[in-house]
Amino acid sequence: MQLLRDQPTTVRFAIIGVIVLAMLIPLSMVEGVTEERQGYFDETFQAISSAWGNEQSIAGPFLIVPEVHRFQVKDDDGDLVWHTRHRERVYLPTELNLDIQIDHQMRRRAIYEVPVYLATIKFNGTFPALDPQLLNRTDVEVQLDLARIAVGISHTQAINTASTLKFGDTESAFTAGTTQSWIGTGVHAAARRVSNTNPTAFAFDLEIKGTHQLGFTPVGNTTQVQMMSTWPHPSFNGTYLPERYETRDDGFTAKWTVHELARDLPGSWRVDQKQVELARSFARVSLFQPVTDYRVIDRAIKYGFLFIGLTFLGFVCFELTTPIRFHPVQYGVVGAGLVLFYLALLSLSEHIDFGSSYLIATALITVLISWYVWAMTRIWQLCAWMAVVVASLYTTLYVLLQLEEFSLLVGTAVLFAGLIALMITTRSLTAAEPDEPLAA
């Protein structure tokens, strides 16, 4: 400790500052390891999603009614001849009710766990009666016997089961494909009893598998959605948010009510006359993981420079208030221990929960640094005080990691506390060196 004892105060602080800056190098290396492990987790997530089912989006149901339009054109001789064109008209439900039950489970591969879900969706509602004026036109033939219900499903390979479609007093089975490019992938079923006088009721169930997120389109003139899930951490996004929801330890419930004026879709249209963008009309819920270890550890590493500096500040305060002077190498050893804290936290959190990992890593670094201070000074009081400082700092870091919304406020308070401690310990310093007598 003699080398740094003989240096002026300004030079000592400059050396300590360089050591703190040098700690950015091992911190960045640990951050690289964290990103690498996050990459392994992402690969596992994609592999499980591909095998089980990716994020699912449900569009519809849509009633598709084919039409044959007859019109006359002149041929080369100037005579009028009849031609036909096949068109399709889309109708949206006047009333749509969705009852969605999402049951989650954890899928494990190697050391990683990914939440997946099995969603049971019960559809029921009514489609409007067809326009009588359209049915009575002589130049348009509405092919009611070819009408069908189409439902868009983003990943059809993850369909578990599909019930028969009950449409009016008929039933029909779903088959693959929507027959509509603007819907995308999905299923369709025959709907042969479309009424031109009264609304037609429909009902069917789908059971699909997916990962992370489920979305749906509120296509009814009035759409009501009831959702229940066993996942306790939902994240709602998309165009429509639930009007109310409740989260509990064993899951959540949510309810949407969407009126036709809020949807960006007309009640009916001809496919060849209007381009529809369904992606702008989705409501989505995600199985959000609020404390994904790699994300939290990455945030902790970003605070690493601050907490290494604050720990060194504790050593500086000891130097300014006692005759003890620490060697630069000793500062470097303490800094290396503080960096290893994050590596210990990373490795432990891959096998046990984050809270326990953080407690073990904090206890380990606190014991090591306090023992090292005792080994350097042989002063038990200084050893105990350093243990209190380190434990307090890393308890504060844990609070910062848990309080995302208030992390900036808490971090600023910690900086102010460090500044106040430095002001108190340096209040008697003058331009004179420590070995020279201070002015009265």
N, C-alpha and C positions, 0 to 999 in steps of 0.2 A: 504493500500500500504506500510505500515511500515515494514512488515516482510521481504519482498524482498529488501527493501532499505538498511537494515542493513547487508545483505549478501555480501561477496566478489564477485567481478565481475565473477570470474571463477565458483563459486557455482551457481550464478544466471543463467549463460549460461547453466550449467549442468541441472538445474531444468527445464529450458525452453526446452532443448533438450529432456528430459524425457516426457514432456507434448506433444511435437510434435510426438514422437514415440507412445504415448498412443492414439493419434488420429487415428492410423492405425486400432484400434479395431472397432470404429463406422464406419470408411470408409469401412472395410470389410463387415460389416453388411449391409450397403447400397448397396454394390456390390452384396451381396447375394439376396437382394430384386430385383435388376435389372436382375439378372440371372433368378430369378423366373418368373418375368414378361416376359422375353424373352422366357421362356419355354411355357407360356400361348400363346404367339404369334405363336410359332412354332406349337403348337397343333392346333390352329385356321388355320394356313397355310395348314397343312396336311389335316384337315377336308374339307376345301374349295377345295383343289386340288383333293381330292378323289371324291368329288361330281361333280366338274366342269370338271376336266381333269388334269392329272399330266404332267410332262415334256414330250414333244413329240419328237420322233426321226422318221424320214421318210427315209426308205431305198428303193432304186429302182427308176424306175421300172426294173424288170428282165423278160426276155422272157424265159419261160421254155418249152422245146420241148422234149416230151417223145421219147425214142428209144427202139426198141426190137432187141436185139443182138442174133443171131443164131450161135451156135457152136456145134461141134461134140465131143462126148466122147465115149469111149468103155464101153460096158456093161459087165456083168459078163461072157458072152459067147465070149467076144472079138470082138463083132460086133460094128460098128460105128453107133451111134444113135444121132439124132438132139435134142438139148436142146435150150431153150430160156431164156434170162434174160432181165428184164425190167430196163432200165436206163433212166436218164434224163440229158439233156444238157442245160446249162444256157448261154444265150447270153446277152451282155450288149449293150446299145444303142450306135450307132456311133455318134449321136448328141442328146443332152438333154438340153432343155431350161426350166427353172423354173421361174415363175413369182409369187412372194409371197407377199401377202398383210396381215399385222398383225395389227389388230385393238384391242386395249386394253380397258379394263374397270376395275373399282375397285369394288371388292366384300367386303362387310362389315359384320362382325359378332361381336356383342357386341361393344367394343371400338376399334377393330382392322380392318384395311383395307389391302386387299391383291390384287395385280394386276394380272388379268387373261387376256387371249387373245383369239381371234377368228381368225384363220389363213385360208385364202383362197389361195390355191396353184394350179396354172395352169401348167400342164405338157404338153409338146409337144416335138417331136423329131422324130428320125428314128431309126429303127432296121436294121441290115445288112441282106443282102441276105444270105441264107443258103449255106453251102459249097456243090457245085455240086458233088464233089467226094464222100462225105458222103452219098448223096442221091442216088448215082448210085451203091453203094456197095451191093453185093448180100447177105452178112451176116448181114446187118443192115437194119432194117425197121424204117424209120423216120415217126412217127405218127403225121403228120401235123394237122389232124383234132382234135387232143387233145392238141394242143399248147395253152398256156395261159400266160397272163401277171400277175405277182405277185408284190405287193407293201407292204413293211413292215411298219407297224404303231405300235409304242410301246404301245399305249393305245387306242385300237379300240372302247372302250365304249364311247370315246369322239368324235367319228366321227359325224359330224353334217349332212353333205350331201356328196354324191359321184355321179358324173355324169356318164353317160354311157361311155364305152371305145370306141373310134373311132380308129379302126385298119385297115389301108388300106381303103377299101370301105365298111367295115362291122362295126356294132355296137353291143356291148354286155354289159350286166349289171354286176356290181361287186357283188361278193358274199363273205361271211366271210371266213377267213382263207387264208394262203399263200400256203398251202400244202408242205411247205419246212421248216424243223426244223431249218436250219441254218439262215433263215430270221427271224423266230419268228412269232409273231402275225401280222396280217394285212388282206389284201383282195386280191382277184384275179378275173380275168375275162377271158373269152375265146378269143383266138386270132387265128382264123381258116384260115386266108388268108396269111400265111407266104410265101413270095416269095423266089424262088431260083435263081432269075435273077436280081431283083432290090431291093433297100432298101424299107422298108415298113414304112410309116408314122403313127404316133399314136398321140392321144391327149385325155386328160381327166382332170377333175377338182376334187379337194378334199377340203372340208371345215371341219376343225378340231378345237376342243377346247383344250386349254392347260394352264399351269401355269408356269411362270418363264422362261422356256427355250424351244427353238425349234431347232432341229438339222436335217440335211439332208446329204445324201451321193451323191457326184458328180460322178456318175457311168458312164457317157458318155465318149466316146473318146474325145469329147469336151463338157464340161458342162459350161453353162452360167446361172447365177442366178441373177435375179433382185429382190431386196427386198425393200419394203416400209412399214413403220410402224408409228403409232400415238404415240408410246412411245419415249420420248426424251432422254432416258439414256440407250443405248445399251451397252452390253459387249460381245465382240466377242472372241470365244475360239474354241478349237478343233484342228483338223489337218490342216485345211485350214482357213486362215484369208482373209477377203475381200481385193481385190486389191485397192479399194477406197470406201470411205463412207463419208457421210455428216450428221451431227446432227444439229437439229434446236429445237426451243422451242416447236414446234408442232409435232415433230417426227424425223425420220431418214430415209435415203436411203443408200443402200449398193449394191455392185456388186462384184460377184465372176466370175472368168474364170479359169477353171481347165482343164489341158490337161491330156490325158491318161497316159503320162509318170509320172505324179505326183500322180496318184492314185495307191493304193496297190492292184490292182485287174487285172486279165487278161481279154481279150476281150470275151472269152468263155471258158467253162470248163465242164467236166462231174462231176456231184455231188458226185459220189462214188469215184472219183479219187483225189479230192482236197478239203481241209478244208479251208473255207473262214471266216475271222474275220472282220465283218463289223464295229465293234466298233472302229477300228483303222482308219476308213476312213470317219469320220463325221466332218462337219463344224457346229458350233453352235452359236446361238445368245441368250443372256439372257436379260430379262427385269430387268436390274440392278437397284436397289434402292440405289443411292449414299449416301443418308443420312437416313439410318434406325435409328430411334431414340435410340433404345436400344444399338446398336453397338457404336454410338457416345457417349452416356452417359457412357458406360463402359470405353471408352477411356478417357473421362473426369475424371472418378474416378481414373484411373491409374495415372493421373497427380495430383490427390488430395493431396497426401503427399507433393509434390513439392510446390504447391500453398499455402497450410497451412504453410509450412516452410517459404515461402517468405513473407506471411502476418505477421507471428511472427517476421520475420526479420525487418519489418517496425516498430513494437513495440520496438524491441531492439535498433534500430537506435534512436528512441525517448528517450529511457532511457539513451543512451550514450551521447546525445546532450542536454538534459534538466535534471533538478533535479527530474523529475517524475520517480517513480518506481511503476510498476504494480504488483499486488498480483498474485501468481500462480493460484488461483481460477479464477481470471479474464482472465488469458490466457486460462484456460480450457473452460470458457464460450464462449470466442471468437472462440476457436476451434470447439466447439459444433455447433455454428452458421455456421461456414464454412462447416461442414459436412452436416448440414441440407440443405445447398444450393443444393447439389446433389439430395437429396430426393425431394426437391421442383421442381427441373428441371425434374426429372423422372415423378412425378405425373402430372405436367402441360403438358408435352409433349405428354401424352396419350390422351389429349383432344384438344390441339391447336398445331399449327405448332412449330417446334423446335426453330426457330429464336425468335418468340414471347415468348416462354417458357423461353428461355435463358435470354432475356431482362428483363422479370418480376423477375426471380430468382435473377439476378445480382442486379437489383434495390433494391430488398428486402434486400439482405445481405449487400449491401453498406449502405443503410439507417440505418439498425439495428446496424452495427458495428460503424459507425460514431456517431450515437446517444449515444451508449454505451461509446465511448471515451469521448464525451462531459459530460456525466453523471459522469464519473470517475474523469475528470480533470477540468471541467467547463471552458475549453479554446476553444473558437470557432475556432481559427486558427488551432489548433491541430486536431479538429474534421473535418474541411474542408480538411486538408492535408491527413488525414486517408481515407476520402471518395475518394480522388483522387487516392491514392495508391490502394485501393481495386478495384475501377472501372477499373483502368489501368490493374491490374493483370488479372481480369476476361475478359476484352476485349482481352488481349493477349491469354488467354485460348481459347476463341472463334476462334481466328485466327488459333491457333494450331489445333483445331478440323476440321476446314474447309480446311486447307492446308495439306493434308495427305502426299504429296510428300516432303514437306519442313518442316514437323513438328519437325524433329530432329534438323534441322538448327535453327529454331525459338526457340525451347526449350533450345538449347545450348546458344543462345544469351541472353535469359532471365536469365539463371544461371550466365552468365558472368556479366550481369547488377546487379544482386543481390550481387555477389562477390565484384564488384567495389563499390557499396553502403556501404557494410560492411567494406571494406578497408578504405574508406574515413572517416567513423564515428569512426573507431578504430585506426586511424593513430597516435593519441596522447597518446594511452594507454601505460603504462609501467607495470612493475611487481608490482608497488605500488597499493594499494587498492584505490577506489574512494574517501574515506574520508581522505586519506593521501595526503600531498602536492606532486604534480608531479614535476619531475625534469625539470629544465628549458630547 
